[in-house]
Amino acid sequence: MWELSGQYDVDVWYEHKRVGAWVNQYDVFCGGVVVNGVRLGQPHCRTAEECVEEVLRDYKREVERLREPPPPPPPDPAEGLLREWSEL
């Protein structure tokens, strides 16, 4: 991962989550890579070169996704009811 640090700001993230309920409750540690402030998942690779390629591919895909405008919000059901039942 640190091969990327010359061109990118690279770090790692992790968090503790508790999943399940009651007797079936487990502590899970999740983690991954942060590139230029973009939080990515954990790469699944066998060699360092594969990890670097996968991290760069994920980073580029995430940056492209962030550039796309957000989808329009779904219509508010209350507005539809008010149009249909104006006396409300």
Backbone hydrogen bonds in HBPLUS format (Angstrom, degrees):
<---DONOR---> <-ACCEPTOR-->    atom                        ^
c    i                          cat <-CA-CA->   ^        H-A-AA   ^      H-
h    n   atom  resd res      DA  || num        DHA   H-A  angle D-A-AA Bond
n    s   type  num  typ     dist DA aas  dist angle  dist       angle   num
A0004-LEU N   A0001-MET O   3.03 MM   3  5.94 163.6  2.06 125.5 129.4     1
A0005-SER N   A0002-TRP O   3.14 MM   3  5.14 150.9  2.23  99.8 108.3     2
A0007-GLN N   A0004-LEU O   3.06 MM   3  5.83 141.2  2.22 122.9 131.0     3
A0008-TYR N   A0004-LEU O   2.86 MM   4  5.70 158.2  1.91 161.3 166.0     4
A0036-ASN N   A0009-ASP O   2.72 MM  27  4.80 162.5  1.75 143.0 149.3     5
A0011-ASP N   A0034-VAL O   2.83 MM  23  4.96 148.6  1.93 146.8 153.5     6
A0034-VAL N   A0011-ASP O   2.78 MM  23  4.96 167.6  1.79 134.4 133.3     7
A0013-TRP N   A0032-GLY O   3.07 MM  19  5.43 157.1  2.12 129.6 133.9     8
A0032-GLY N   A0013-TRP O   2.98 MM  19  5.43 146.6  2.09 143.9 145.7     9
A0015-GLU N   A0030-CYS O   2.82 MM  15  5.36 147.4  1.93 144.0 150.9    10
A0030-CYS N   A0015-GLU O   2.91 MM  15  5.36 162.1  1.94 160.3 163.0    11
A0017-LYS N   A0028-VAL O   2.79 MM  11  5.18 165.9  1.81 160.2 164.3    12
A0028-VAL N   A0017-LYS O   2.75 MM  11  5.18 170.7  1.76 164.1 166.1    13
A0019-VAL N   A0026-TYR O   2.91 MM   7  5.42 160.1  1.95 159.4 162.8    14
A0026-TYR N   A0019-VAL O   2.82 MM   7  5.42 158.4  1.86 153.8 161.3    15
A0024-ASN N   A0021-ALA O   2.98 MM   3  5.40 132.3  2.21 151.5 141.3    16
A0040-LEU N   A0033-VAL O   2.74 MM   7  5.24 165.3  1.76 172.5 177.7    17
A0035-VAL N   A0038-VAL O   3.00 MM   3  5.21 157.9  2.05 144.9 143.2    18
A0038-VAL N   A0035-VAL O   2.85 MM   3  5.21 166.2  1.87 120.7 124.2    19
A0051-CYS N   A0047-THR O   3.06 MM   4  6.37 155.4  2.12 147.5 154.5    20
A0052-VAL N   A0048-ALA O   2.94 MM   4  6.22 160.2  1.98 153.6 158.2    21
A0053-GLU N   A0049-GLU O   3.01 MM   4  6.26 165.2  2.03 151.1 155.0    22
A0054-GLU N   A0050-GLU O   2.85 MM   4  6.04 160.8  1.89 149.9 155.6    23
A0055-VAL N   A0051-CYS O   2.83 MM   4  5.97 163.2  1.85 154.0 158.5    24
A0056-LEU N   A0052-VAL O   2.96 MM   4  6.12 165.6  1.98 151.5 155.5    25
A0057-ARG N   A0053-GLU O   2.93 MM   4  6.08 157.4  1.98 147.2 153.8    26
A0058-ASP N   A0054-GLU O   2.86 MM   4  6.04 164.2  1.88 151.5 155.8    27
A0059-TYR N   A0055-VAL O   2.83 MM   4  5.95 157.3  1.88 148.9 155.8    28
A0060-LYS N   A0056-LEU O   2.95 MM   4  6.11 166.0  1.97 149.4 152.7    29
A0061-ARG N   A0057-ARG O   3.03 MM   4  6.20 158.9  2.07 147.0 153.0    30
A0062-GLU N   A0058-ASP O   2.89 MM   4  6.06 156.1  1.95 148.0 154.6    31
A0063-VAL N   A0059-TYR O   2.90 MM   4  6.11 158.4  1.95 153.3 159.1    32
A0064-GLU N   A0060-LYS O   3.03 MM   4  6.20 158.1  2.08 145.2 151.0    33
A0065-ARG N   A0061-ARG O   2.99 MM   4  6.20 152.8  2.07 142.1 149.9    34
A0066-LEU N   A0062-GLU O   2.93 MM   4  6.18 149.1  2.03 144.7 152.9    35
A0067-ARG N   A0063-VAL O   3.09 MM   4  6.34 134.6  2.30 140.4 152.0    36
A0067-ARG N   A0064-GLU O   3.17 MM   3  5.13 130.9  2.42  93.6 106.6    37
A0079-GLU N   A0076-ASP O   3.11 MM   3  5.48 125.4  2.42 106.6 119.1    38
A0080-GLY N   A0076-ASP O   3.40 MM   4  6.82 156.9  2.45 150.6 156.6    39
A0081-LEU N   A0077-PRO O   3.06 MM   4  6.34 156.1  2.12 147.1 153.3    40
A0082-LEU N   A0078-ALA O   2.90 MM   4  6.15 154.8  1.96 148.8 156.0    41
A0083-ARG N   A0079-GLU O   2.95 MM   4  6.21 150.7  2.04 147.9 155.4    42
A0084-GLU N   A0080-GLY O   3.02 MM   4  6.21 156.2  2.08 144.8 151.5    43
A0085-TRP N   A0081-LEU O   2.67 MM   4  5.70 160.3  1.71 152.4 158.8    44
A0088-LEU N   A0085-TRP O   3.03 MM   3  5.84 167.2  2.04 123.6 127.8    45
